[in-house]
Amino acid sequence: MPEQISTNPPNRQLYLDNLRIYLTILVIFHHATLTYGGSGAWVGGADLVDPAVDAISSFFLPIFNCINQSYFMSAFFLLAGYFTPRSFDRKGLKQFLKDRLIRLGIPIIIYTTIIFNINEYMLDVFRGNLYHIRVRYEPGHLWFLKALLIFAVGYIIFRALADRIASKKRIELYRETFPPDAMLFLFIAILAILTFTVRLVFPVGVWFLRIQPGHFVHYIFCFYIGVLAYRGDWFRRLSKKQARRWGIMSLVVIPLLFVIGALGGAFEHPEKFVEFLSGGLHWQAFAYAVWESFLMVGIIVFLLYFFRERLNQAGSIAKCMAINVYTVYIIHQTILAALQMLFLRIDIPTILKFFFVSLIAVILCFSLSMLIRRIPYARRVLG
């Protein structure tokens, strides 16, 4: 007997809006960790580093950071890819491209020319350089929008070629079912090998053309697998049994990072271990690529089912948040950095500071977003 699929109508996708809200909030929390002990660079550099003063933070925040990194941006790309074919089919090539240039290009221009330099001046004032004004170009966290624009152009080229070759048929894999576990394991193996290979040249933390190639194997895969998921109606066909299985396996795999750490020298030489983990011809780098790839697939599979079956409703607050997530993503860096500067000299446990700053940032970001979207023509860009 075939496994039961969701009875939710295909056009009822409130759960995907709720998933986007969750991921956007997670972005804010993730970036907050970068000041308080998580791994990675953040706006302000050393001036906005507030080292953990309690044992809980020094343990929890790096782990929280690693788990998030394994899947949360990949999930954003998956959803972006999922909605791309429907948008293209509804608007056509020219209108679709115009819409992408407006929706993605204008925020990039505004951020790189205005918002980023406001952030830099805010930091200069914080450092005491009140009259130090400079202008730089930096896409910052909007590398995500740059990547989406490139992926959208890639999709346009693919559609133009595919429609010319076979105007009546489209590529549809697993049209009647969600990809089986064997295929998911194959995905993980390929992703791990490719990620490890890319990180031989571009370790995690190394930027090239203002992106981190060390993460882009997952991002490219998820965007275009999202396209296939839309065509094959995969999200609705994901069964409870398969989703639970991948959720349980993910819970089992998460602690294996500690095993990799124990065997890889994390306790004896932590800085050397982080270097080996990030990339290069080291077994730690390969093990981390496998761990990260497994969690990316496993957690996303589970979240798709969980949100579809448990969080497929939206009250007035959720609806309001859903239409503001894009704006929140664009503006959150400025608000979060300002809050971190205000809290920098407050003497409380780091873990509490992390949660206070993150929660306040979430509230302020969504509140400010509602005001920004009232600006004339803003909704044409921000949705």
C-alpha positions as CSV (number, residue, x, y, z in Angstrom):
1,M,0.0,0.0,0.0
2,P,1.5,3.4,-0.9
3,E,2.3,5.8,1.9
4,Q,-0.4,8.5,2.5
5,I,0.4,11.9,1.2
6,S,-0.8,15.2,2.5
7,T,-4.5,16.0,1.8
8,N,-3.7,19.8,1.9
9,P,-4.7,21.4,-1.4
10,P,-1.6,22.1,-3.6
11,N,-2.4,25.9,-3.6
12,R,-2.6,26.1,0.2
13,Q,0.9,26.9,1.0
14,L,0.7,28.9,4.2
15,Y,3.2,26.5,5.8
16,L,5.8,27.7,3.3
17,D,5.2,31.3,4.5
18,N,5.5,30.1,8.1
19,L,8.7,28.3,7.2
20,R,10.1,31.5,5.7
21,I,9.2,33.4,8.9
22,Y,11.1,30.7,10.9
23,L,14.1,30.9,8.6
24,T,14.2,34.7,8.7
25,I,14.1,34.8,12.5
26,L,16.9,32.1,12.5
27,V,19.0,34.4,10.3
28,I,18.8,37.1,13.0
29,F,19.7,34.7,15.8
30,H,22.5,33.2,13.6
31,H,24.1,36.6,12.9
32,A,23.7,37.5,16.6
33,T,25.9,34.5,17.5
34,L,28.8,36.0,15.4
35,T,29.3,38.7,18.1
36,Y,28.9,36.4,21.1
37,G,31.0,33.4,20.2
38,G,29.7,31.8,17.0
39,S,32.2,31.2,14.1
40,G,32.2,33.6,11.2
41,A,32.7,37.3,10.4
42,W,30.2,40.0,11.2
43,V,29.8,43.7,10.6
44,G,32.2,45.8,12.7
45,G,34.9,43.2,12.9
46,A,36.8,43.1,16.2
47,D,34.9,46.1,17.5
48,L,31.7,44.1,17.8
49,V,33.2,41.0,19.3
50,D,31.8,40.4,22.8
51,P,33.5,37.1,23.9
52,A,31.5,34.7,26.0
53,V,31.9,35.1,29.8
54,D,30.0,32.0,30.7
55,A,30.6,28.3,29.9
56,I,27.1,27.8,28.5
57,S,27.6,30.4,25.7
58,S,31.1,29.2,24.7
59,F,29.6,25.7,24.2
60,F,26.1,26.4,23.0
61,L,26.6,29.3,20.5
62,P,29.2,27.6,18.3
63,I,27.2,24.4,18.1
64,F,24.0,26.4,17.4
65,N,25.9,28.3,14.7
66,C,27.2,25.1,13.0
67,I,23.8,23.4,13.0
68,N,22.1,26.5,11.5
69,Q,24.8,26.9,8.8
70,S,24.2,23.3,7.7
71,Y,20.7,24.0,6.4
72,F,19.1,27.4,6.9
73,M,20.5,29.3,3.9
74,S,20.1,26.1,1.8
75,A,16.4,26.1,2.8
76,F,16.1,29.7,1.6
77,F,17.5,28.7,-1.8
78,L,15.2,25.6,-2.0
79,L,12.1,27.8,-1.4
80,A,13.4,30.4,-3.9
81,G,13.8,27.6,-6.5
82,Y,10.4,26.1,-5.7
83,F,8.6,29.4,-6.5
84,T,10.6,30.2,-9.6
85,P,8.8,28.0,-12.2
86,R,5.4,29.2,-11.2
87,S,6.5,32.9,-11.4
88,F,8.1,32.3,-14.8
89,D,5.0,30.5,-16.2
90,R,2.7,33.2,-15.0
91,K,4.7,36.2,-16.2
92,G,6.6,35.0,-19.2
93,L,10.3,35.5,-19.9
94,K,10.5,39.3,-20.2
95,Q,8.2,40.1,-17.3
96,F,9.9,37.5,-15.1
97,L,13.4,39.0,-15.8
98,K,12.1,42.5,-15.3
99,D,10.6,41.5,-12.0
100,R,13.8,39.8,-10.8
101,L,15.8,42.9,-11.7
102,I,13.5,45.0,-9.7
103,R,12.9,42.7,-6.7
104,L,16.6,41.7,-6.4
105,G,18.6,44.4,-8.1
106,I,17.1,47.5,-6.5
107,P,17.7,46.2,-2.9
108,I,21.3,45.4,-3.8
109,I,21.9,48.9,-5.2
110,I,20.2,50.6,-2.2
111,Y,22.2,48.4,0.3
112,T,25.6,48.7,-1.4
113,T,25.3,52.5,-1.9
114,I,23.3,53.6,1.2
115,I,22.7,51.1,3.9
116,F,26.2,49.6,4.1
117,N,27.7,53.1,4.3
118,I,25.2,54.0,7.0
119,N,26.3,50.9,8.9
120,E,30.0,51.9,8.5
121,Y,29.4,55.5,9.7
122,M,27.4,54.1,12.7
123,L,30.4,52.0,13.6
124,D,32.8,54.9,13.1
125,V,30.8,57.0,15.5
126,F,30.8,54.0,17.9
127,R,34.6,54.0,17.6
128,G,34.8,57.7,18.3
129,N,35.5,58.8,14.7
130,L,32.5,61.2,14.4
131,Y,33.8,63.0,11.3
132,H,35.2,60.0,9.5
133,I,33.0,59.6,6.4
134,R,33.9,57.1,3.7
135,V,32.0,55.5,0.8
136,R,32.6,51.8,-0.1
137,Y,30.8,49.2,-2.2
138,E,30.0,46.0,-0.3
139,P,27.0,43.8,-0.8
140,G,27.4,42.3,2.7
141,H,24.7,39.7,3.5
142,L,22.9,40.6,0.3
143,W,25.2,38.2,-1.5
144,F,22.1,36.0,-1.2
145,L,20.2,38.3,-3.6
146,K,23.1,38.4,-6.0
147,A,23.2,34.6,-6.1
148,L,19.4,34.5,-6.6
149,L,19.7,36.8,-9.6
150,I,22.5,34.7,-11.1
151,F,20.4,31.5,-10.5
152,A,17.3,33.1,-12.0
153,V,19.3,33.9,-15.2
154,G,20.5,30.3,-15.2
155,Y,16.9,29.2,-15.0
156,I,15.9,31.5,-17.9
157,I,18.6,30.1,-20.1
158,F,17.6,26.5,-19.2
159,R,13.9,27.2,-19.9
160,A,14.7,28.8,-23.3
161,L,16.7,25.8,-24.3
162,A,14.3,23.2,-22.9
163,D,11.2,24.8,-24.4
164,R,13.0,24.9,-27.8
165,I,13.9,21.2,-27.6
166,A,10.7,19.9,-26.3
167,S,7.9,22.4,-26.1
168,K,5.3,20.0,-24.7
169,K,7.4,18.1,-22.1
170,R,9.2,19.3,-19.1
171,I,11.8,17.6,-16.9
172,E,9.9,15.8,-14.1
173,L,11.6,13.4,-11.8
174,Y,9.6,11.3,-9.3
175,R,6.3,12.8,-10.5
176,E,4.2,10.5,-8.3
177,T,6.4,10.3,-5.2
178,F,8.9,12.2,-3.1
179,P,12.5,11.0,-3.9
180,P,13.2,7.8,-2.0
181,D,15.8,7.5,0.7
182,A,18.3,5.8,-1.6
183,M,18.2,8.9,-3.8
184,L,18.6,11.2,-0.8
185,F,21.6,9.3,0.3
186,L,23.1,9.6,-3.1
187,F,22.5,13.3,-3.0
188,I,24.3,13.5,0.3
189,A,27.3,11.5,-1.0
190,I,27.6,13.7,-4.1
191,L,27.2,17.0,-2.1
192,A,29.8,15.9,0.4
193,I,32.4,15.0,-2.2
194,L,31.8,18.2,-4.2
195,T,31.8,20.4,-1.1
196,F,35.0,18.8,0.1
197,T,36.6,19.4,-3.3
198,V,35.6,23.0,-3.5
199,R,36.9,23.6,0.0
200,L,40.3,22.4,-1.1
201,V,40.6,25.7,-2.9
202,F,38.1,27.8,-1.0
203,P,37.8,26.9,2.7
204,V,34.9,28.0,4.8
205,G,35.4,31.7,5.5
206,V,37.3,32.5,2.3
207,W,35.4,35.0,0.1
208,F,35.7,35.2,-3.7
209,L,33.8,37.8,-5.6
210,R,32.0,38.6,-2.3
211,I,30.6,35.1,-1.9
212,Q,31.8,32.0,0.0
213,P,32.3,29.3,-2.6
214,G,32.7,26.8,0.2
215,H,29.0,26.8,0.8
216,F,27.7,27.2,-2.7
217,V,27.6,23.5,-3.7
218,H,24.6,23.2,-1.3
219,Y,23.1,26.5,-2.4
220,I,23.2,25.7,-6.1
221,F,21.8,22.2,-5.5
222,C,18.9,23.4,-3.4
223,F,17.8,26.1,-5.8
224,Y,17.5,23.8,-8.7
225,I,16.2,20.9,-6.7
226,G,13.5,23.3,-5.6
227,V,12.6,23.8,-9.3
228,L,12.2,20.0,-9.7
229,A,10.3,19.8,-6.4
230,Y,7.7,22.2,-7.8
231,R,7.3,20.3,-11.1
232,G,7.0,17.0,-9.2
233,D,4.8,18.3,-6.4
234,W,7.3,16.8,-4.0
235,F,6.5,18.8,-0.9
236,R,2.9,17.6,-0.8
237,R,4.0,14.0,-1.5
238,L,6.5,13.8,1.4
239,S,5.1,11.1,3.7
240,K,5.1,11.2,7.5
241,K,7.1,8.0,7.8
242,Q,9.9,9.3,5.6
243,A,10.0,12.7,7.2
244,R,10.1,11.2,10.7
245,R,12.9,8.9,9.6
246,W,15.1,11.7,8.4
247,G,14.3,13.8,11.5
248,I,15.4,11.0,13.8
249,M,18.6,10.3,11.7
250,S,19.4,14.1,11.9
251,L,19.1,14.0,15.7
252,V,21.5,11.0,15.7
253,V,24.0,12.7,13.3
254,I,24.2,16.1,15.2
255,P,26.2,14.7,18.1
256,L,28.7,13.1,15.7
257,L,30.3,16.6,15.4
258,F,31.6,16.0,18.9
259,V,33.1,12.7,17.8
260,I,34.8,14.4,14.9
261,G,36.1,17.0,17.4
262,A,37.3,14.5,19.9
263,L,39.2,12.5,17.2
264,G,40.3,15.5,15.2
265,G,42.1,17.4,18.0
266,A,39.5,20.0,19.0
267,F,40.3,19.8,22.6
268,E,44.1,19.7,22.3
269,H,44.5,22.2,19.4
270,P,41.1,24.0,18.9
271,E,42.4,26.6,16.4
272,K,44.2,23.9,14.3
273,F,41.0,21.8,14.4
274,V,38.8,24.7,13.1
275,E,41.4,25.3,10.3
276,F,41.3,21.6,9.3
277,L,37.5,21.6,9.6
278,S,37.1,24.5,7.2
279,G,38.8,22.9,4.3
280,G,41.9,21.4,2.8
281,L,43.3,17.9,2.4
282,H,42.3,16.8,5.9
283,W,40.0,14.0,7.0
284,Q,38.3,16.4,9.4
285,A,37.3,18.6,6.4
286,F,35.8,15.6,4.6
287,A,34.0,14.4,7.7
288,Y,32.5,17.9,8.3
289,A,31.4,18.1,4.7
290,V,29.5,14.7,5.1
291,W,28.0,15.8,8.5
292,E,26.9,19.2,7.0
293,S,25.4,17.6,3.8
294,F,23.5,15.0,5.8
295,L,22.0,17.6,8.1
296,M,21.1,19.8,5.2
297,V,19.0,17.1,3.6
298,G,17.7,15.6,6.8
299,I,16.6,18.7,8.6
300,I,15.0,20.3,5.5
301,V,13.1,17.1,4.8
302,F,11.8,17.0,8.3
303,L,10.9,20.8,8.5
304,L,9.0,20.6,5.2
305,Y,6.7,17.9,6.7
306,F,6.5,19.5,10.1
307,F,5.4,22.9,8.8
308,R,3.1,21.3,6.3
309,E,1.2,19.3,8.8
310,R,1.6,21.3,12.0
311,L,2.0,24.9,11.0
312,N,-0.2,25.3,7.9
313,Q,-2.4,27.9,9.5
314,A,-1.8,31.7,9.7
315,G,-3.4,34.2,12.1
316,S,-3.2,37.9,11.6
317,I,0.3,38.2,13.2
318,A,1.7,35.4,11.0
319,K,0.2,36.9,7.9
320,C,1.7,40.3,8.7
321,M,5.1,38.7,9.4
322,A,5.0,36.7,6.2
323,I,4.7,39.7,3.9
324,N,7.6,41.4,5.8
325,V,10.2,38.7,5.8
326,Y,12.0,39.9,2.7
327,T,12.4,43.4,4.1
328,V,13.5,42.1,7.4
329,Y,16.2,40.1,5.8
330,I,17.5,43.3,4.0
331,I,17.5,45.6,7.1
332,H,18.3,43.3,10.0
333,Q,22.0,43.8,9.9
334,T,21.7,47.5,10.8
335,I,19.3,47.0,13.6
336,L,21.2,44.0,15.1
337,A,24.5,45.8,15.0
338,A,23.1,48.9,16.7
339,L,21.6,46.7,19.5
340,Q,24.9,44.8,19.9
341,M,26.7,48.1,20.3
342,L,24.2,49.2,23.0
343,F,24.6,46.0,24.8
344,L,28.3,45.7,24.5
345,R,29.2,47.1,27.9
346,I,26.2,45.6,29.8
347,D,27.5,43.1,32.3
348,I,25.1,40.1,32.1
349,P,25.8,36.5,31.1
350,T,26.5,36.3,27.4
351,I,23.7,33.7,26.8
352,L,21.2,36.2,28.2
353,K,22.6,39.0,26.2
354,F,22.4,36.9,23.0
355,F,18.7,36.1,23.6
356,F,17.7,39.6,24.6
357,V,19.5,41.2,21.6
358,S,18.1,38.6,19.2
359,L,14.5,38.9,20.4
360,I,14.5,42.7,20.5
361,A,16.0,42.7,17.0
362,V,13.3,40.4,15.7
363,I,10.6,42.8,17.1
364,L,12.2,45.9,15.8
365,C,13.0,44.5,12.4
366,F,9.4,43.4,11.7
367,S,8.0,46.7,13.1
368,L,10.3,48.8,11.0
369,S,9.6,46.7,7.9
370,M,5.9,47.5,8.2
371,L,6.8,51.2,8.1
372,I,9.2,50.8,5.2
373,R,6.6,49.0,3.1
374,R,4.3,52.0,3.4
375,I,6.8,54.2,1.5
376,P,5.4,54.9,-2.0
377,Y,6.5,52.2,-4.6
378,A,8.2,50.2,-1.8
379,R,5.8,47.2,-2.2
380,R,6.7,47.0,-5.9
381,V,10.2,46.1,-4.8
382,L,9.6,44.4,-1.4
383,G,6.4,42.6,-2.1
